[in-house]
Amino acid sequence: MTLDQAIDAAMQLTLDQRAMLLDILQSRQIEARRNEMAMDAEESLAEFRAGKLRARGVEDALDELHQAAMDEE
């Protein structure tokens, strides 16, 4: 099913059903993001425990994030 087909199908629902669909989709999106973050955290912990990552201060991490953001621009 294409996105256009899904939208067309959703538009055939009543207003109440569309509102319910939006609530369900939003809840599922939040849960999917939460699961993704948990998996990322597990991978990071495993890498840290394996010695692939090192502990460092907040300032170092923030500096690296700022530099990465500047490089993307």
N, C-alpha and C positions, 0 to 999 in steps of 0.2 A: 504494500500500500504506500502510495506517495504521500507527502505532506499535504498537498492540495486535496487529495482524496479524503484524508483524515479530517481536514478542516471542513470540507463539504459535508461529510457525515456528521460532524459535530454541529454544524449549523442547522441540521434537520431536527435536532433535539429541541425540546421546549426550553424556555429561559431557565426554569428551575433545574432541569437536567444539565444544562450547560454550566450553571453555577456549581452544581455538584461535581461535574467533570473537572472543572477548574480546581476545585478544592482537592480532589483526589490526585490530580496531576501534580499540584504543588506539594502535597504531602509526600508523594513518591519521589519527587525531585529532591526534596530535603533529605529524605532517607538515603537516596542514592549518593548524595554528596557526603553525608555523614559516613556512610560505608567506605567511600573513596578516601576520606580523610583518615579513617581508622586503618585502612590498608597501608596508606603512605606512612603513618606513624609506626606501624609494625615493621615495615621495610627499613625505616630509618633506625629503629632500635636494633634490628638485626645487624645492620651495617656498622653501627656504633660498637656493638658487642664483638663484632668480628674484627674491629680495629681499623675499619675503612674510613671512619669519621673520627674527628677529634673534638674534645670538649673545648669550648672557647667562650670568651666573654660576650656580653650583649653588644658592647660597642663594636667589636670585630664583626659580628654577624650583621649588625645594622649598616656598618660601612660597606660590607660586601653587597648587601641588598641595594643600597643606594648606588653603588658603582654599576651593578648589573642593570638597574633602571636607566642610568645615564647612558650606558652602552647601547641600550635598545632604541634610544631616541636618535 
